[in-house]
Amino acid sequence: MIVDKMKYELAMANARMSRKDLYEKGIARGTLTNIYRGKDLLPKTVGAIALALGVRAEDIVKVP
């Protein structure tokens, strides 16, 4: 699954969180970097990011 950078950043803004906050919630720094590189993430990983941000996974992924 590819995370849409704009949707992801909007979710971060709405949650008033930074990348550091996500890291502190257990999201690996490499995973956060992979979002910006447009790399494919496992559904479980996208779910963890969404949970940390308080949104649904479909709210942050790219839709083909």
C-alpha positions as a Markdown table, in Angstrom:
| # | Residue | x | y | z |
|---|---|---|---|---|
| 1 | Met | 0.0 | 0.0 | 0.0 |
| 2 | Ile | 1.3 | 3.5 | -0.9 |
| 3 | Val | 0.6 | 6.2 | 1.6 |
| 4 | Asp | -0.5 | 9.5 | 0.0 |
| 5 | Lys | 1.9 | 12.1 | 1.4 |
| 6 | Met | -0.6 | 15.0 | 1.3 |
| 7 | Lys | -3.3 | 12.9 | 3.1 |
| 8 | Tyr | -0.7 | 11.7 | 5.6 |
| 9 | Glu | 0.6 | 15.2 | 6.4 |
| 10 | Leu | -3.0 | 16.5 | 6.8 |
| 11 | Ala | -3.7 | 13.7 | 9.2 |
| 12 | Met | -0.5 | 14.6 | 11.1 |
| 13 | Ala | -1.6 | 18.2 | 11.2 |
| 14 | Asn | -5.1 | 17.3 | 12.4 |
| 15 | Ala | -3.6 | 15.1 | 15.1 |
| 16 | Arg | -1.1 | 17.8 | 16.0 |
| 17 | Met | 1.7 | 15.3 | 15.7 |
| 18 | Ser | 5.2 | 15.3 | 14.2 |
| 19 | Arg | 7.3 | 12.5 | 12.8 |
| 20 | Lys | 9.0 | 12.4 | 16.2 |
| 21 | Asp | 5.6 | 11.8 | 17.9 |
| 22 | Leu | 4.9 | 8.9 | 15.5 |
| 23 | Tyr | 8.3 | 7.4 | 16.2 |
| 24 | Glu | 7.6 | 7.7 | 19.9 |
| 25 | Lys | 4.4 | 5.8 | 19.3 |
| 26 | Gly | 6.4 | 2.9 | 17.9 |
| 27 | Ile | 6.5 | 3.7 | 14.1 |
| 28 | Ala | 10.0 | 3.0 | 12.8 |
| 29 | Arg | 11.9 | 6.0 | 11.4 |
| 30 | Gly | 12.7 | 4.0 | 8.3 |
| 31 | Thr | 9.0 | 3.4 | 7.7 |
| 32 | Leu | 8.3 | 7.2 | 8.0 |
| 33 | Thr | 11.1 | 7.8 | 5.5 |
| 34 | Asn | 9.6 | 5.2 | 3.2 |
| 35 | Ile | 6.4 | 7.2 | 3.1 |
| 36 | Tyr | 8.2 | 10.2 | 1.7 |
| 37 | Arg | 10.0 | 8.0 | -0.8 |
| 38 | Gly | 6.7 | 6.6 | -2.1 |
| 39 | Lys | 7.6 | 3.0 | -1.2 |
| 40 | Asp | 5.0 | 0.3 | -0.7 |
| 41 | Leu | 4.2 | -0.5 | 2.9 |
| 42 | Leu | 2.5 | -3.6 | 4.4 |
| 43 | Pro | -1.2 | -3.2 | 5.3 |
| 44 | Lys | -0.3 | -3.9 | 8.9 |
| 45 | Thr | 2.2 | -1.0 | 8.9 |
| 46 | Val | -0.3 | 1.4 | 7.3 |
| 47 | Gly | -2.9 | 0.3 | 9.9 |
| 48 | Ala | -0.4 | 1.1 | 12.7 |
| 49 | Ile | 0.3 | 4.5 | 11.3 |
| 50 | Ala | -3.4 | 5.2 | 10.9 |
| 51 | Leu | -4.1 | 4.1 | 14.5 |
| 52 | Ala | -1.3 | 6.3 | 15.8 |
| 53 | Leu | -2.8 | 9.3 | 13.9 |
| 54 | Gly | -6.4 | 8.5 | 14.9 |
| 55 | Val | -7.7 | 8.0 | 11.4 |
| 56 | Arg | -8.8 | 5.1 | 9.2 |
| 57 | Ala | -6.2 | 3.5 | 6.9 |
| 58 | Glu | -8.2 | 4.4 | 3.8 |
| 59 | Asp | -7.9 | 8.1 | 4.9 |
| 60 | Ile | -4.1 | 8.1 | 4.2 |
| 61 | Val | -3.5 | 5.7 | 1.3 |
| 62 | Lys | -3.4 | 6.5 | -2.4 |
| 63 | Val | -6.3 | 5.3 | -4.3 |
| 64 | Pro | -5.4 | 4.2 | -7.9 |
